[in-house]
């Protein structure tokens, strides 16, 4: 697989969906089959081209050598902006998740979307370019460009193809994310001017004009504590809204409920990870002192999200709302692992980002399948569905058990590792976090019992057809990953271990000292 490193593979992956979207724009809107064929072919090819990254990535590299497949060239010299692409093990897994879920989202939309297909599929592909660009970027200017690019297609996907309250949900999503993005931009500008001119009277470090992210990893510890604190907060709002952390989560249930199925899959599977990825890539290594200062607040918000999100999920009658609120709880686990600031917590958090994308993405697919047949997501409309749709019931049970963290499934590995990392810092953190696992099992089993058990009494459900082969093929890859990660997670931990060590060495230099860990 060494030949992969000789190619601009990251640029190819990032811009191939954009090319597909442009091709679709020039197709006749009446040629729906052609539009679907191009969208499926391009998204499928992007996924296939991303697979060699798994094998070519050298997970034994350490230090800044973890960033591989580097592409770098001068872009805007006067501003110090470079075209700088590269990924570590964390970004590698998120890229593979993005390409897989993007392909599945396109393939699952064939019957769900019946109007303006040309615009819909071109926006889906544009969104994929934005997501991949975020994970590949190692320059702040480039990163911010892709970060804001993602906002536009998702706004239209919700606003045009969403449910009855689609405009309200789309505008709310847009405004929340835009505010977070603007605050993050202020943080980037503060870093830029501090690096070049000694921002706010602080003495600069004599560095060249630069927006290189790895450069700021190197000088982050030298940024004065007061400035670290304020820039950390600027980035925090950008990332916390995206996660979303409590109390910035209120846009999420509305966006999920109104979004089309593919939009919900991408939103839950990938877009929410932008925030948690941002904490790991920027907040921890660039602002280590501010991270420690604000650590109690970060952990408190994470624990509140775990419990609060689960309790709100239990109160829902709409399956999509339940799953949306469960994401608040699950992402609370991820941020708890991140701010445990040790290898166990960070490795568990990274793996749980992937697990949540797989399990929650699959849950939204499953809810979308039944919504296509009945045009309702209310649990009271169902009951005894396993008699009419046995295959559907089996797939739903597997994914539900995965989401609640059953041993031998992916969710268990991620949550257990996070709780182990949290316990190493403070046993109370782990105890409160563990309550979220119990609550998660409660709301998932409650939903399953109401929808699938009992007698099939509603006449509208008696004519429903079971899963088609197309629907099964959207779920099978995710089910395989559920059991692969659950039974043999070592290959995933191997690819992220050095990336996690790199972050821990910056934010907690004493961790790998004489005591060998805390």
RODO-2510 file (C-alpha; in nm, 4 decimals, decimal comma):
residues 518
     n   res          X          Y          Z
     1     x     0,0000     0,0000     0,0000
     2     x     0,3039     0,2300    -0,0135
     3     x     0,1934     0,3614    -0,3530
     4     x    -0,1015     0,5300    -0,1761
     5     x     0,1453     0,7658    -0,0058
     6     x     0,2754     0,8810    -0,3440
     7     x    -0,0700     1,0042    -0,4479
     8     x    -0,2531     1,3181    -0,3310
     9     x    -0,5045     1,0720    -0,1898
    10     x    -0,6628     1,3135     0,0584
    11     x    -0,7317     1,5735    -0,2100
    12     x    -0,8747     1,3058    -0,4385
    13     x    -1,1092     1,1864    -0,1630
    14     x    -1,2129     1,5383    -0,0676
    15     x    -1,2880     1,6764    -0,4125
    16     x    -1,4239     1,3652    -0,5842
    17     x    -1,7718     1,4161    -0,4302
    18     x    -1,7565     1,7828    -0,5344
    19     x    -1,6851     1,6686    -0,8905
    20     x    -1,9804     1,4310    -0,8699
    21     x    -2,2036     1,7130    -0,7513
    22     x    -2,0964     1,9313    -1,0438
    23     x    -2,1664     1,6492    -1,2902
    24     x    -2,5166     1,6124    -1,1464
    25     x    -2,5769     1,9881    -1,1833
    26     x    -2,5258     1,9557    -1,5589
    27     x    -2,7577     1,6551    -1,5960
    28     x    -3,1160     1,6946    -1,7131
    29     x    -3,3447     1,7044    -1,4091
    30     x    -3,5746     1,4555    -1,5814
    31     x    -3,2914     1,2020    -1,5889
    32     x    -3,3516     1,0797    -1,2340
    33     x    -3,1867     0,7422    -1,2959
    34     x    -2,8733     0,9142    -1,4220
    35     x    -2,8661     1,1447    -1,1202
    36     x    -2,8956     0,8506    -0,8811
    37     x    -2,6363     0,6516    -1,0733
    38     x    -2,3797     0,9335    -1,0601
    39     x    -2,4445     1,0029    -0,6902
    40     x    -2,4204     0,6342    -0,5986
    41     x    -2,1169     0,5739    -0,8178
    42     x    -1,9216     0,8747    -0,6920
    43     x    -2,0014     0,8210    -0,3238
    44     x    -1,9264     0,4487    -0,3604
    45     x    -1,5970     0,5194    -0,5375
    46     x    -1,5004     0,7690    -0,2650
    47     x    -1,5612     0,5016    -0,0015
    48     x    -1,3579     0,2426    -0,1943
    49     x    -1,0691     0,4875    -0,2394
    50     x    -1,0687     0,5631     0,1341
    51     x    -1,0195     0,1970     0,2320
    52     x    -0,6450     0,1858     0,1366
    53     x    -0,5836     0,4571     0,3995
    54     x    -0,6619     0,1946     0,6659
    55     x    -0,3809    -0,0300     0,5429
    56     x    -0,1301     0,2377     0,4384
    57     x    -0,1427     0,4349     0,7619
    58     x     0,1673     0,3671     0,9749
    59     x     0,0225     0,3379     1,3253
    60     x     0,3665     0,2859     1,4758
    61     x     0,4784     0,6429     1,4002
    62     x     0,5045     0,8830     1,6936
    63     x     0,5255     1,2576     1,7593
    64     x     0,4183     1,4704     1,4647
    65     x     0,4989     1,1691     1,2470
    66     x     0,1459     1,0540     1,3232
    67     x     0,0298     1,3056     1,0625
    68     x     0,0664     1,1241     0,7322
    69     x    -0,0345     1,1492     0,3641
    70     x     0,0872     1,5097     0,3867
    71     x     0,0064     1,7494     0,1026
    72     x     0,1488     2,0975     0,1476
    73     x     0,1955     2,3987    -0,0759
    74     x     0,1848     2,7773    -0,0493
    75     x    -0,1618     2,9173    -0,1134
    76     x    -0,1896     3,2780     0,0159
    77     x     0,1688     3,3687     0,1114
    78     x     0,0879     3,7174     0,2407
    79     x    -0,1373     3,5665     0,5080
    80     x     0,0797     3,2636     0,5719
    81     x    -0,1947     3,0366     0,4430
    82     x    -0,0865     2,6992     0,3070
    83     x    -0,2784     2,4256     0,1365
    84     x    -0,1947     2,1722     0,4063
    85     x    -0,3660     1,8343     0,4223
    86     x    -0,2725     1,5435     0,6477
    87     x    -0,4383     1,2979     0,8863
    88     x    -0,3579     1,1113     1,2049
    89     x    -0,5218     0,7936     1,3339
    90     x    -0,8203     0,9809     1,4784
    91     x    -0,8956     1,1616     1,1521
    92     x    -0,8389     0,8341     0,9632
    93     x    -1,1255     0,6584     1,1421
    94     x    -1,3548     0,9587     1,1031
    95     x    -1,2807     0,9802     0,7294
    96     x    -1,3677     0,6130     0,6825
    97     x    -1,6885     0,6642     0,8812
    98     x    -1,7746     0,9682     0,6663
    99     x    -1,7245     0,7954     0,3319
   100     x    -1,9226     0,4889     0,4431
   101     x    -2,2185     0,6822     0,5845
   102     x    -2,2239     0,9177     0,2854
   103     x    -2,2524     0,6219     0,0473
   104     x    -2,5231     0,4613     0,2626
   105     x    -2,7110     0,7931     0,2815
   106     x    -2,7182     0,8252    -0,0957
   107     x    -2,8236     0,4629    -0,1433
   108     x    -3,0965     0,4847     0,1225
   109     x    -3,2569     0,7915    -0,0407
   110     x    -3,3773     0,6232    -0,3607
   111     x    -3,7394     0,5854    -0,2514
   112     x    -3,7469     0,8439     0,0286
   113     x    -3,6780     1,1442    -0,1968
   114     x    -3,9310     1,1933    -0,4757
   115     x    -3,8850     1,5592    -0,5686
   116     x    -3,5928     1,7754    -0,6800
   117     x    -3,3602     1,4757    -0,6793
   118     x    -3,0954     1,6563    -0,8824
   119     x    -3,0477     1,9288    -0,6201
   120     x    -3,0763     1,6813    -0,3317
   121     x    -2,7976     1,4478    -0,4444
   122     x    -2,5653     1,7301    -0,5494
   123     x    -2,6031     1,8851    -0,2009
   124     x    -2,5342     1,5492    -0,0344
   125     x    -2,2089     1,5194    -0,2287
   126     x    -2,1127     1,8801    -0,1525
   127     x    -2,1710     1,8055     0,2153
   128     x    -1,9376     1,5060     0,1928
   129     x    -1,6635     1,7286     0,0495
   130     x    -1,7056     1,9705     0,3393
   131     x    -1,6866     1,6954     0,6014
   132     x    -1,3794     1,5296     0,4512
   133     x    -1,2081     1,8675     0,4168
   134     x    -1,2522     1,9383     0,7883
   135     x    -1,0844     1,6107     0,8870
   136     x    -0,7994     1,6532     0,6373
   137     x    -0,7127     2,0194     0,6996
   138     x    -0,3956     2,1114     0,8889
   139     x    -0,4240     2,4850     0,8193
   140     x    -0,6688     2,7035     1,0128
   141     x    -0,7816     2,8962     0,7052
   142     x    -0,8530     2,5762     0,5155
   143     x    -1,0192     2,4175     0,8173
   144     x    -1,2538     2,7131     0,8668
   145     x    -1,3389     2,7198     0,4974
   146     x    -1,4585     2,3587     0,5045
   147     x    -1,6232     2,4050     0,8465
   148     x    -1,8495     2,6779     0,7114
   149     x    -1,8998     2,4973     0,3791
   150     x    -2,0786     2,2133     0,5619
   151     x    -2,3379     2,4554     0,6943
   152     x    -2,4884     2,5424     0,3555
   153     x    -2,5877     2,1995     0,2148
   154     x    -2,7219     2,0784     0,5510
   155     x    -2,9345     2,3931     0,5809
   156     x    -3,0948     2,3237     0,2436
   157     x    -3,1301     1,9492     0,3049
   158     x    -3,3363     2,0251     0,6160
   159     x    -3,5126     2,3327     0,4776
   160     x    -3,6220     2,1846     0,1437
   161     x    -3,6676     1,8102     0,2044
   162     x    -3,7555     1,8183     0,5751
   163     x    -4,0798     1,7722     0,7644
   164     x    -4,3663     2,0123     0,8467
   165     x    -4,1523     2,2477     1,0605
   166     x    -3,8506     2,2291     0,8309
   167     x    -3,7930     2,6034     0,7928
   168     x    -3,7932     2,6617     1,1682
   169     x    -3,5511     2,3714     1,2226
   170     x    -3,3228     2,4754     0,9347
   171     x    -3,2983     2,8391     1,0463
   172     x    -3,2387     2,7365     1,4082
   173     x    -2,9628     2,4960     1,2997
   174     x    -2,8094     2,7635     1,0763
   175     x    -2,8103     3,0381     1,3393
   176     x    -2,6733     2,8223     1,6204
   177     x    -2,3926     2,6847     1,4056
   178     x    -2,3159     3,0224     1,2497
   179     x    -2,2786     3,1884     1,5910
   180     x    -2,0447     2,9120     1,7023
   181     x    -1,8446     2,9445     1,3808
   182     x    -1,8069     3,3228     1,4166
   183     x    -1,6814     3,2904     1,7738
   184     x    -1,4346     3,0248     1,6620
   185     x    -1,3172     3,2595     1,3837
   186     x    -1,2437     3,5249     1,6455
   187     x    -1,0346     3,2673     1,8296
   188     x    -0,8434     3,1819     1,5120
   189     x    -0,7763     3,5506     1,4458
   190     x    -0,6558     3,5970     1,8041
   191     x    -0,4118     3,3083     1,7596
   192     x    -0,2962     3,4476     1,4255
   193     x    -0,2275     3,7978     1,5545
   194     x    -0,0692     3,6742     1,8743
   195     x     0,1637     3,4541     1,6739
   196     x     0,2723     3,7361     1,4414
   197     x     0,2497     4,0614     1,6385
   198     x     0,2168     3,9847     2,0072
   199     x    -0,1609     4,0207     2,0372
   200     x    -0,3019     4,2358     2,3196
   201     x     0,0410     4,3475     2,4304
   202     x     0,1688     4,0005     2,5120
   203     x     0,5169     3,9279     2,3903
   204     x     0,5080     3,7288     2,0671
   205     x     0,7247     3,4244     2,0184
   206     x     0,8994     3,5588     1,7075
   207     x     0,7213     3,3164     1,4760
   208     x     0,6669     3,3604     1,1036
   209     x     0,3273     3,4500     0,9663
   210     x     0,1451     3,1203     0,9921
   211     x    -0,1941     2,9554     1,0259
   212     x    -0,0439     2,6070     1,0420
   213     x    -0,2227     2,3938     1,3020
   214     x     0,0827     2,1791     1,3834
   215     x     0,2840     2,4962     1,4410
   216     x     0,0357     2,6023     1,7089
   217     x     0,0597     2,2562     1,8668
   218     x     0,4273     2,3328     1,9196
   219     x     0,3891     2,6836     2,0641
   220     x     0,0556     2,6414     2,2459
   221     x     0,2076     2,5910     2,5898
   222     x     0,3903     2,9222     2,5490
   223     x     0,0728     3,1259     2,4965
   224     x     0,0022     3,3310     2,8141
   225     x    -0,2558     3,1714     3,0442
   226     x    -0,4999     3,4638     3,0280
   227     x    -0,5012     3,4612     2,6486
   228     x    -0,5322     3,0809     2,6437
   229     x    -0,8413     3,1096     2,8628
   230     x    -1,0277     3,3496     2,6330
   231     x    -0,9314     3,1779     2,3075
   232     x    -1,0262     2,8400     2,4571
   233     x    -1,3722     2,9839     2,5288
   234     x    -1,4024     3,1113     2,1702
   235     x    -1,3248     2,7650     2,0336
   236     x    -1,5386     2,6032     2,3029
   237     x    -1,8574     2,7743     2,1834
   238     x    -1,7876     2,6693     1,8240
   239     x    -1,7299     2,3068     1,9201
   240     x    -1,9849     2,2791     2,2034
   241     x    -2,2688     2,3978     1,9769
   242     x    -2,1652     2,1438     1,7136
   243     x    -2,1455     1,8458     1,9557
   244     x    -2,3932     1,9691     2,0963
   245     x    -2,3066     1,9921     2,4659
   246     x    -2,5617     2,0912     2,7276
   247     x    -2,7015     2,3629     2,7296
   248     x    -2,6380     2,4308     2,3572
   249     x    -2,8273     2,1199     2,2448
   250     x    -3,1754     2,2576     2,1780
   251     x    -3,1277     2,2859     1,8006
   252     x    -3,0523     1,9142     1,7661
   253     x    -3,3931     1,7485     1,8275
   254     x    -3,5625     1,9964     1,5912
   255     x    -3,3026     1,9420     1,3175
   256     x    -3,3186     1,5626     1,3494
   257     x    -3,6971     1,5397     1,3553
   258     x    -3,7434     1,7608     1,0505
   259     x    -3,4443     1,6410     0,8443
   260     x    -3,4879     1,3702     0,5790
   261     x    -3,3512     1,0298     0,6788
   262     x    -3,0164     1,0751     0,5030
   263     x    -2,9781     1,4169     0,6633
   264     x    -3,0327     1,2672     1,0092
   265     x    -2,7817     0,9893     0,9375
   266     x    -2,5123     1,2375     0,8317
   267     x    -2,5978     1,4829     1,1084
   268     x    -2,5777     1,2212     1,3849
   269     x    -2,3097     1,0060     1,2259
   270     x    -2,0569     1,2693     1,1228
   271     x    -2,1465     1,6350     1,1830
   272     x    -2,1786     1,5994     1,5599
   273     x    -1,8260     1,4540     1,5661
   274     x    -1,6875     1,7800     1,4279
   275     x    -1,7206     1,9306     1,7735
   276     x    -1,5584     1,6462     1,9639
   277     x    -1,2855     1,6209     1,6975
   278     x    -1,2243     1,9936     1,7404
   279     x    -1,1662     1,9537     2,1137
   280     x    -0,9051     1,6820     2,0512
   281     x    -0,7340     1,8541     1,7565
   282     x    -0,7347     2,2142     1,8836
   283     x    -0,8506     2,2793     2,2406
   284     x    -0,6363     2,0248     2,4246
   285     x    -0,3018     2,0577     2,2417
   286     x    -0,3100     2,4355     2,1790
   287     x    -0,4581     2,5492     2,5116
   288     x    -0,3300     2,2986     2,7704
   289     x    -0,3296     2,5403     3,0652
   290     x    -0,6810     2,6674     2,9886
   291     x    -0,7960     2,3060     2,9512
   292     x    -0,6876     2,2264     3,3067
   293     x    -0,8367     2,5496     3,4414
   294     x    -1,1766     2,4824     3,2841
   295     x    -1,1671     2,1053     3,3342
   296     x    -1,4269     2,0939     3,6177
   297     x    -1,6739     2,2861     3,4017
   298     x    -1,6168     2,0636     3,0980
   299     x    -1,6682     1,7482     3,3028
   300     x    -1,9759     1,8916     3,4761
   301     x    -2,1393     1,9781     3,1417
   302     x    -2,0540     1,6304     3,0098
   303     x    -2,2103     1,4537     3,3099
   304     x    -2,5216     1,6724     3,2944
   305     x    -2,5558     1,5881     2,9230
   306     x    -2,5273     1,2137     2,9929
   307     x    -2,8051     1,2109     3,2521
   308     x    -3,0239     1,4908     3,1175
   309     x    -3,0161     1,3625     2,7571
   310     x    -3,1159     1,0144     2,8713
   311     x    -3,4013     1,1408     3,0915
   312     x    -3,5404     1,3595     2,8118
   313     x    -3,5157     1,0646     2,5702
   314     x    -3,7276     0,8561     2,8085
   315     x    -4,0069     1,1143     2,7894
   316     x    -4,0421     1,1058     2,4088
   317     x    -4,3213     0,9461     2,2108
   318     x    -4,1583     1,0155     1,8721
   319     x    -3,8861     0,7623     1,7853
   320     x    -3,6745     1,0212     1,6072
   321     x    -3,6923     1,2605     1,9017
   322     x    -3,5914     0,9805     2,1354
   323     x    -3,2864     0,8928     1,9263
   324     x    -3,1960     1,2600     1,8846
   325     x    -3,1957     1,3189     2,2600
   326     x    -3,0028     0,9959     2,3119
   327     x    -2,7278     1,1559     2,1017
   328     x    -2,6927     1,4314     2,3615
   329     x    -2,6345     1,1603     2,6223
   330     x    -2,3950     0,9552     2,4071
   331     x    -2,1899     1,2586     2,3083
   332     x    -2,1710     1,3456     2,6784
   333     x    -1,9789     1,0198     2,7185
   334     x    -1,7428     1,1259     2,4409
   335     x    -1,6660     1,4654     2,5968
   336     x    -1,6255     1,2993     2,9387
   337     x    -1,3612     1,0712     2,7872
   338     x    -1,1884     1,3630     2,6160
   339     x    -1,1655     1,5688     2,9356
   340     x    -1,0486     1,2738     3,1438
   341     x    -0,7182     1,3800     2,9813
   342     x    -0,5627     1,0351     2,9882
   343     x    -0,5066     0,7677     2,7207
   344     x    -0,7958     0,5448     2,8296
   345     x    -1,0441     0,8290     2,8209
   346     x    -0,9251     0,9716     2,4895
   347     x    -0,9036     0,6320     2,3188
   348     x    -1,2504     0,5434     2,4430
   349     x    -1,3848     0,8817     2,3318
   350     x    -1,2387     0,8422     1,9827
   351     x    -1,3778     0,4914     1,9454
   352     x    -1,7134     0,6061     2,0807
   353     x    -1,7286     0,8766     1,8133
   354     x    -1,7152     0,5952     1,5579
   355     x    -1,9554     0,3746     1,7557
   356     x    -2,2124     0,6505     1,7861
   357     x    -2,1912     0,7197     1,4134
   358     x    -2,2526     0,3525     1,3378
   359     x    -2,5283     0,2809     1,5895
   360     x    -2,7208     0,6075     1,5797
   361     x    -2,6815     0,6350     1,2032
   362     x    -2,8338     0,2879     1,1743
   363     x    -3,1174     0,3784     1,4137
   364     x    -3,2122     0,6765     1,1978
   365     x    -3,2036     0,4527     0,8899
   366     x    -3,4381     0,2075     1,0627
   367     x    -3,6802     0,4792     1,1707
   368     x    -3,6699     0,6193     0,8171
   369     x    -3,7649     0,2785     0,6776
   370     x    -4,0811     0,2542     0,8859
   371     x    -4,1615     0,6231     0,8248
   372     x    -4,1599     0,5617     0,4490
   373     x    -4,4251     0,2930     0,4991
   374     x    -4,6475     0,4584     0,7599
   375     x    -4,5573     0,8305     0,7503
   376     x    -4,5506     0,8415     1,1278
   377     x    -4,2818     0,7928     1,3907
   378     x    -4,5071     0,7908     1,6968
   379     x    -4,4638     0,4774     1,9064
   380     x    -4,8327     0,4712     1,9973
   381     x    -4,9102     0,3999     1,6300
   382     x    -4,7268     0,0686     1,6441
   383     x    -4,7118    -0,2401     1,8626
   384     x    -4,6588    -0,6042     1,7654
   385     x    -4,4590    -0,4986     1,4593
   386     x    -4,2279    -0,8001     1,4926
   387     x    -4,5155    -1,0233     1,3745
   388     x    -4,5463    -0,8304     1,0490
   389     x    -4,1797    -0,7337     0,9928
   390     x    -3,9599    -0,9991     1,1618
   391     x    -3,6388    -0,9118     0,9747
   392     x    -3,6860    -0,5447     1,0545
   393     x    -3,7339    -0,6350     1,4212
   394     x    -3,4082    -0,8351     1,4259
   395     x    -3,2002    -0,5544     1,2749
   396     x    -3,3609    -0,3018     1,5081
   397     x    -3,2839    -0,5166     1,8131
   398     x    -2,9168    -0,5601     1,7141
   399     x    -2,8674    -0,1864     1,6700
   400     x    -3,0640    -0,0993     1,9852
   401     x    -2,8487    -0,3392     2,1909
   402     x    -2,5403    -0,1849     2,0324
   403     x    -2,6562     0,1648     2,1256
   404     x    -2,7184     0,0675     2,4879
   405     x    -2,3712    -0,0861     2,5194
   406     x    -2,4329    -0,4606     2,5393
   407     x    -2,1080    -0,6618     2,5807
   408     x    -1,9710    -0,8096     2,2549
   409     x    -2,1020    -0,5046     2,0694
   410     x    -1,9231    -0,1836     1,9786
   411     x    -2,0923     0,0473     2,2282
   412     x    -1,9727    -0,1551     2,5255
   413     x    -1,6047    -0,1256     2,4315
   414     x    -1,6202     0,2520     2,3888
   415     x    -1,8253     0,3251     2,7011
   416     x    -1,6230     0,0877     2,9207
   417     x    -1,2945     0,2471     2,8097
   418     x    -1,4311     0,5971     2,8715
   419     x    -1,5549     0,5046     3,2191
   420     x    -1,2185     0,3433     3,2986
   421     x    -1,0431     0,6657     3,1982
   422     x    -1,2885     0,8754     3,3997
   423     x    -1,2414     0,6476     3,7030
   424     x    -0,8659     0,7032     3,6877
   425     x    -0,9319     1,0754     3,7372
   426     x    -1,2241     1,0642     3,9769
   427     x    -1,4429     0,7701     4,0785
   428     x    -1,7468     0,9982     4,1096
   429     x    -1,7212     1,0947     3,7413
   430     x    -1,7374     0,7274     3,6466
   431     x    -2,0262     0,6579     3,8848
   432     x    -2,2428     0,9369     3,7437
   433     x    -2,1445     0,8422     3,3884
   434     x    -2,2377     0,4786     3,4507
   435     x    -2,5910     0,5862     3,5406
   436     x    -2,6235     0,6978     3,1780
   437     x    -2,5639     0,3386     3,0651
   438     x    -2,8551     0,2191     3,2807
   439     x    -3,0837     0,4968     3,1587
   440     x    -2,9788     0,4230     2,7999
   441     x    -3,0881     0,0622     2,8344
   442     x    -3,4176     0,1808     2,9860
   443     x    -3,5248     0,4120     2,7032
   444     x    -3,4035     0,1816     2,4242
   445     x    -3,5800    -0,1269     2,5630
   446     x    -3,8902     0,0810     2,6376
   447     x    -3,9034     0,1984     2,2771
   448     x    -3,8458    -0,1535     2,1437
   449     x    -4,1134    -0,3013     2,3683
   450     x    -4,3754    -0,0461     2,2602
   451     x    -4,3047    -0,0789     1,8879
   452     x    -4,2373    -0,4506     1,8403
   453     x    -4,4002    -0,6485     2,1243
   454     x    -4,7647    -0,7207     2,1978
   455     x    -5,0485    -0,7817     1,9541
   456     x    -5,0614    -0,6317     1,6082
   457     x    -5,3831    -0,4341     1,6634
   458     x    -5,3483    -0,1317     1,4346
   459     x    -5,5039    -0,2227     1,0991
   460     x    -5,2696     0,0167     0,9177
   461     x    -4,9725    -0,1990     1,0191
   462     x    -5,1096    -0,5290     0,8909
   463     x    -5,0204    -0,4632     0,5283
   464     x    -4,6614    -0,3510     0,5888
   465     x    -4,3864    -0,5252     0,3946
   466     x    -4,0612    -0,6402     0,5515
   467     x    -3,7159    -0,5104     0,4565
   468     x    -3,6219    -0,5057     0,0903
   469     x    -3,2730    -0,6117    -0,0170
   470     x    -3,1762    -0,2512    -0,0822
   471     x    -3,2732    -0,1623     0,2750
   472     x    -3,0851    -0,4624     0,4111
   473     x    -2,7689    -0,3606     0,2263
   474     x    -2,7773    -0,0173     0,3898
   475     x    -2,7792    -0,1893     0,7306
   476     x    -2,5533    -0,4930     0,6819
   477     x    -2,2190    -0,3008     0,6765
   478     x    -2,3160    -0,1242     0,9995
   479     x    -2,4156    -0,4509     1,1699
   480     x    -2,0813    -0,6045     1,0666
   481     x    -1,8970    -0,3096     1,2229
   482     x    -2,1044    -0,3417     1,5409
   483     x    -1,9745    -0,6944     1,5990
   484     x    -1,6222    -0,6353     1,4608
   485     x    -1,5542    -0,3489     1,7027
   486     x    -1,7361    -0,5284     1,9830
   487     x    -1,5420    -0,8541     1,9478
   488     x    -1,2040    -0,7373     1,8143
   489     x    -1,1415    -0,3637     1,8685
   490     x    -0,7596    -0,3960     1,8675
   491     x    -0,7078    -0,2733     1,5053
   492     x    -0,9023     0,0431     1,5887
   493     x    -0,7115     0,1087     1,9112
   494     x    -0,3831     0,0434     1,7267
   495     x    -0,4551     0,3224     1,4798
   496     x    -0,5453     0,5814     1,7410
   497     x    -0,3067     0,4983     2,0274
   498     x    -0,0129     0,7119     1,9078
   499     x    -0,2429     1,0016     1,8177
   500     x    -0,3863     0,9907     2,1691
   501     x    -0,0370     0,9713     2,3213
   502     x     0,0630     1,2786     2,1177
   503     x    -0,2247     1,4815     2,2665
   504     x    -0,1711     1,3568     2,6235
   505     x     0,2004     1,4386     2,6080
   506     x     0,1137     1,8010     2,5256
   507     x    -0,1742     1,8553     2,7680
   508     x    -0,0265     1,6508     3,0547
   509     x     0,3528     1,6190     3,0066
   510     x     0,3960     1,4361     3,3381
   511     x     0,1623     1,1511     3,2491
   512     x     0,4326     0,9424     3,0858
   513     x     0,6880     1,0369     3,3505
   514     x     0,8429     0,8200     3,6174
   515     x     0,5076     0,7111     3,7621
   516     x     0,3966     0,5794     3,4212
   517     x     0,0506     0,7290     3,4388
   518     x    -0,1983     0,8592     3,6883
***
